[in-house]
């Protein structure tokens, strides 16, 4: 069967299923249909001209086998009603259960009193809940999935809280550690107002947008260099908990191309026996990690939107010997390269200012800060937070004034990162690296050809 036939076949079996079963089940069926439709939609544009495409993966992602299995499982189920929702801030046992279509005072009391079950409504909201109830609303089982609190496990595992009835109908609870699966996705977009507006439109999670900015942080100053019409293509991973993509998960950006002002930049994530600590590399094998960052501004949703809107003002401010970044007071400011704090305190026009001494007679200066987070003499690393944007000293409004000096002479800060040293990949790692680059190129090509948004590749 080809893709089209499978799709029709799947839809037909769904239709006949819906006809055979009571209305009560429509909620779960519609959810199922929704997921199915989205997958099929994402795949469709990939089919023509597919000689270089990873076909096997595409076919898998239709998942008709799982669909059949799910339909069969649903059909055999003893009239259970399966509903999904997420916990919300301020949820009580009653409000959650009523949203999930259950009425069960005994279960609600258990949620309030049982030490393990209580975790469902404690701590952060946004836990994904699947609940199974009888047609009368009596809860048969509940499963909730949410992040683990332990940092070392956060990227690989999630919590699975289970509440079930035993043979006597008594409720019991337990928490298990589940292991994430990953799913590869492709996306592409074009910048019109800000990076986040574009990644939102392409349905790319915030965490991936930030990783994109970090990936090219030695090449592109995402606060100053972005241009309308810049384009990006991405290959990234999303985390899947028991078959469902999670909204809280970070996932990893695996490869990207960013065309900035007509100039393409590419990078791929690479990790091997020789390079245990994974990192981003250009397609030429040069590490993306440079001795200096292109921007002292931490990239975030707030600073992203601000940067492009205020660009004309920044141009006018450039008369003096530095670069100004307009940003709301409190926006984090970071150190651009490893060094030692040579000054942290107040100076006339600069207001609260931090000066960092780097190797080779180089110095960077960060002025008008609302807050200083480092002290004089402290050794600090690249990317470390040194304070926050403010309007202290001679500043007309909140902004960061940033200077770069070599042996006391002012230089254009934009030259700083571009001229800085890059690390090269060890020779032994080159073969596997080039193979990975080839794969990344193919996927990026596919991503770039997508008309809109994102596509799933399992
Ligand atoms: Zn200034």
Boltz pocket constraint, residues with backbone or C-beta under 6 A from the ligand:
constraints:
  - pocket:
      binder: B
      contacts: [[A, 317], [A, 320], [A, 322], [A, 323], [A, 324], [A, 400], [A, 401], [A, 402]]
      max_distance: 6.0
